[in-house]
Amino acid sequence: MGKRDCAEKLSALETDMYQFFVEPSQIKGDRAVVIGKNVNHIKNVLRMKPGDKIILKNGCDNRRYICQVAAMDESGIGCNVCSVEEGSGELPSKIYLFQGLPKSDKMELIIQKAVELGVYEIIPVMCRRSVVRLDEKKEKVRLARWQGIAEAAAKQSKRETIPQVINVMSFQDAIFYSRCAKVRMIPYELWEGMEQTRKIMGGLQPAEDVAVFIGPEGGFSEEEIQMAMEDGVLPITLGKRILRTETAGMTVLSLIMYHLESG
């Protein structure tokens, strides 16, 4: 077997490895330790043994730590770091998804799929037509669950970092927060013509941060659209059909991912 065949075989094996996120402090030199909820998953669910290999990521950079399990007990799993690689699971731009709060458990699906599609940060937005209203206690519980879903989706899709789910914002605060992005867009069902959509998507460049606003059920109000446009957010259309809130976000993120990674 030639070197190229060996490399391809190793790459395939690494693709099949389970990966876990740990704190940066848990990886030191050629040693690493896994603690917390991942211990039970590795030890009792996956039934891994010393000698098995896993991938560890610190959730802060693009590095992948290929590790071999050395020892394990109920408190932690000690690993030897075999190699360190630069990962490639991130988009070349930061994508901010400003999602109008939807009803039921739709937010969980939206977060899961947005993470798979490469989003950098998810910001729940309380819009005028949002039916869901969260008090401080409910918001804290929801955010913890949403962040857990983001982490699980990042593991499954082999992301290098864990996208963050930010505290719920008002629409006005969201507009202000979105100014960190160079390109800002807001799908609007009453906007006609695909020309601007094609122009914006086709003009996306690596390293240009992108903000996407998605309305809740019922869409944005005319006042919200006006506020966004006055602040420089560009309206676009996603076609002649009316998309559900959970579909609209996936559609926009898919288009962005395609244009950023097709170069």
C-alpha positions, -999 to 999 in steps of 0.1 A, spaced: 0 0 0 14 34 -11 17 65 11 -13 81 -6 -34 50 1 -23 50 37 -31 87 41 -65 81 26 -72 52 48 -61 71 79 -84 100 68 -113 76 65 -106 62 99 -105 97 115 -138 105 98 -154 76 116 -139 86 150 -162 100 176 -154 136 186 -160 155 218 -156 191 228 -135 199 259 -123 230 276 -89 244 264 -74 237 298 -82 200 294 -55 196 267 -19 202 278 9 193 255 7 156 246 -18 148 273 -56 154 275 -84 146 299 -121 142 293 -144 150 322 -181 157 329 -210 142 309 -187 129 281 -172 104 305 -204 84 308 -210 86 271 -175 73 262 -173 47 289 -208 33 292 -227 42 260 -199 38 234 -181 12 256 -147 25 245 -116 10 259 -79 20 263 -63 21 229 -94 34 211 -90 68 193 -112 98 196 -111 134 183 -110 162 208 -118 199 200 -116 229 224 -145 247 207 -123 279 203 -101 273 173 -99 250 142 -76 224 157 -85 187 159 -66 167 185 -64 130 175 -61 112 208 -58 76 221 -76 66 253 -49 57 279 -69 52 311 -104 57 324 -125 57 355 -157 73 367 -141 107 372 -123 111 339 -107 97 308 -70 102 303 -57 104 267 -25 107 248 -24 133 220 -12 115 189 -14 144 165 -28 179 160 -44 190 127 -60 221 114 -97 214 108 -117 225 79 -153 223 91 -159 261 94 -171 286 68 -147 313 58 -171 340 72 -191 344 104 -228 340 98 -252 355 124 -287 342 124 -313 366 139 -343 343 143 -377 357 152 -390 335 181 -413 308 167 -439 287 185 -436 252 199 -403 234 195 -395 249 161 -365 268 176 -348 235 184 -350 224 148 -339 257 136 -308 257 158 -299 222 149 -300 228 112 -284 262 114 -254 247 132 -251 220 105 -251 247 78 -223 266 94 -238 294 114 -215 312 138 -240 327 162 -278 324 168 -297 353 182 -334 348 192 -354 379 185 -386 390 201 -405 404 171 -439 422 170 -456 391 157 -438 366 180 -464 346 199 -439 332 224 -431 354 254 -404 343 277 -399 356 313 -364 356 328 -368 321 343 -381 305 312 -355 322 290 -327 309 312 -340 273 309 -346 276 272 -312 291 265 -295 262 283 -314 237 263 -308 255 230 -271 257 237 -271 219 244 -287 214 210 -261 236 193 -233 216 209 -248 182 199 -253 195 163 -217 207 162 -204 173 173 -226 155 148 -216 177 119 -179 177 129 -177 215 134 -145 229 149 -163 253 172 -196 254 190 -219 282 178 -233 303 206 -270 309 212 -273 345 226 -299 360 250 -332 369 235 -331 405 220 -357 430 210 -359 437 172 -343 471 177 -314 457 198 -309 430 171 -306 456 144 -279 474 164 -261 441 172 -261 432 135 -239 461 126 -209 439 133 -216 422 100 -206 437 66 -235 421 47 -270 422 62 -301 408 46 -337 402 55 -360 380 35 -394 397 30 -424 380 13 -436 413 -2 -402 421 -19 -403 413 -56 -377 402 -81 -347 379 -76 -321 404 -89 -311 417 -55 -310 382 -40 -287 370 -68 -265 402 -65 -261 398 -27 -255 361 -27 -232 362 -57 -211 390 -42 -204 373 -9 -167 371 -1 -147 350 24 -140 368 57 -171 391 52 -194 386 82 -231 381 72 -262 388 93 -295 371 83 -329 381 98 -357 356 97 -392 365 109 -415 344 132 -448 329 120 -466 357 103 -433 374 92 -420 408 101 -443 438 105 -440 467 80 -425 488 108 -398 463 114 -389 460 77 -388 498 75 -365 500 106 -342 474 91 -340 490 57 -333 525 73 -304 509 91 -289 494 59 -303 459 61 -311 447 25 -344 431 17 -343 400 -5 -369 375 -18 -366 337 -16 -389 331 -45 -427 331 -52 -437 307 -25 -443 316 12 -418 297 33 -423 287 69 -400 303 94 -380 271 99 -377 267 62 -366 302 54 -336 302 76 -323 269 62 -328 282 26 -308 314 32 -280 296 51 -278 269 23 -274 296 -3 -247 314 18 -229 281 24 -229 273 -13 -216 307 -24 -189 308 2 -176 273 -4 -179 271 -41 -150 294 -48 
